[in-house]
Amino acid sequence: MSRVRTRFAPSPTGRMHVGNLRTALYAYLIARHEGGDFILRVEDTDQERFVAEALDIIYRTMEKTGLLHDEGPDKDGGYGPYVQSERTASGLYLKYAKQLVEQGDAYYCFCDKERLASLKTSVSSDGTEIVNYDKHCLGLSKEEVEANLAAGKPWVIRLNVPNEGTTAFHDEIYGDITVPNEELDDMVLIKSDGYPTYNFANVIDDHLMKITHVVRGNEYLSSAPKYNRLYEAFGWEVPVYVHCPLITDENHKKLSKRCGHSSYEDLLEQGFISEAVVNFVALLGWCPDDNREIFSLEELVEAFDYRHMSKSPAVFDTVKLKWMNGEYLKAMDFGRFYEMAEPYIAEVVTKDFDLKKIAALIKTRIEVLTDIREQIDFFEEVPEHDVSLYTHKKMKTDAEKSLALLREVIPVLEAQEDFGNDALFETLKAYAGEKGYKIGYVMWPLRTAVSGKQNTPGGATEIMDVLGKEESLARIREGIEKLAGE
């Protein structure tokens, strides 16, 4: 086979759906694994759904995920333009559509919306309801067609699919598939606005851009026979088809755009990091031989083999994604982690504390960045809490014992000059030893007093290190008052 060339051909209609990101990722991995080329092509033929800022979203997403293209609207590789509206303006698609008309493989259709709406529906072999055009305009003479065109009558160009026989194609994941021609509609190639349909334009572009492997979702399986009929009509080589399995939510329903985590940017806003999202998306339909789960993008390039993709629907498991994201955060260089975490910390903590110390406490204790807010809110202010929080069976303490302990230990803390974590811990450890206390018997009341929470990132001395001596003592005194007042 010639040099491998894959493409990602998104429509600029909004945020990038997880399914589109997976398509881009798999196309990228195939190209990079084989030492080939990865092309970005913008398919903006659906002008009604076109969103101007969506093109910036596409570029931004691909840059953040590391899926850098070799050719595209901003990188001419000799096969441009890489934007379909620009190719349309040159008359490219109409030229090829007219060629099919001349060959008898396509025809002009002048039917209006009312007539098309009256056509009967039928059910395909897989249970899908279909509306087949009845070839009403196929019988128009050349003179009738020319007269209609001269009169300015609205038209489209349709593919002429035989009513009899079958069309077969091969997919690398789903194998050989044969479809009765009677189930294939005479699909529109050129729309009434002069733009090509998605199905027609991508065949023309894939051929002219020498695309060798076409990666797309399995919702396009039903369209593959039509693509093959076009390749056959033109006498072109059919590319390798790789149809990806459906992505479902935890309830096994198709992951829709209305789902709260259906797009890449949705996930970033929910506190996930790009590398974890890419890693997770790579496993939505593909599994390596050794069942390994954590991969860098470079490692994915090395390991990815599309022949190991599954036909079965892939479940978007948010629990697994959160676990994976947490693993990435734990392994992350602290400097980069702080850079990502600091905005979330500063959003909650306005007092003059060392935010880097807070970041160090939470780094291994969160799964997503948005967890930070709930983890650290007590640094700003001790939340309202019940004295029952001071009771801990394992530490063998309760509200009454905690009150006595805090009264005993506060003079020790008042005398403590070094309020760093290590020095505080050694002082309190020595104090516990002198009194014959377990260390937890001392630390639990202190942690409760300074945080007002049952679970915190870090223990009593780590929290007091952040709070500083004055704030820590003030909180402990408030804890004593609260306990004494009950």
Sequence and secondary structure as in RCSB ss.txt:
>XXXX:A:sequence
MSRVRTRFAPSPTGRMHVGNLRTALYAYLIARHEGGDFILRVEDTDQERFVAEALDIIYRTMEKTGLLHDEGPDK
DGGYGPYVQSERTASGLYLKYAKQLVEQGDAYYCFCDKERLASLKTSVSSDGTEIVNYDKHCLGLSKEEVEANLA
AGKPWVIRLNVPNEGTTAFHDEIYGDITVPNEELDDMVLIKSDGYPTYNFANVIDDHLMKITHVVRGNEYLSSAP
KYNRLYEAFGWEVPVYVHCPLITDENHKKLSKRCGHSSYEDLLEQGFISEAVVNFVALLGWCPDDNREIFSLEEL
VEAFDYRHMSKSPAVFDTVKLKWMNGEYLKAMDFGRFYEMAEPYIAEVVTKDFDLKKIAALIKTRIEVLTDIREQ
IDFFEEVPEHDVSLYTHKKMKTDAEKSLALLREVIPVLEAQEDFGNDALFETLKAYAGEKGYKIGYVMWPLRTAV
SGKQNTPGGATEIMDVLGKEESLARIREGIEKLAGE
>XXXX:A:secstr
    EEEE    SSS BHHHHHHHHHHHHHHHHTT EEEE B    TTT  TTHHHHHHHHHHHHT   SBBTTB
  SS   BHHHHHHTTHHHHHHHHHHHHTSEEEE   HHHHHTS EEE TTS EEE    GGGG  HHHHHHHHH
TT   EEEE   SSSEEEEEETTTEEEEEEGGGS   EEE TTS B HHHHHHHHHHHTT  EEEEEGGGGGGHH
HHHHHHHHHT    EEEEE  EE TTSSB  TTSTT BHHHHHHTT  HHHHHHHHHTSSB  TT      HHHH
HHH  GGGB SS EE  HHHHHHHHHHHHHHS HHHHHHHHHHHHHHH  SS  HHHHHHHHTTT SSTTHHHHH
HHHHHS     GGGG BTTTTB HHHHHHHHHHHHHHHHH    SHHHHHHHHHHHHHHHT  HHHHHHHHHHHH
H  SS SS HHHHHHHHHHHHHHHHHHHHHHHHHH 
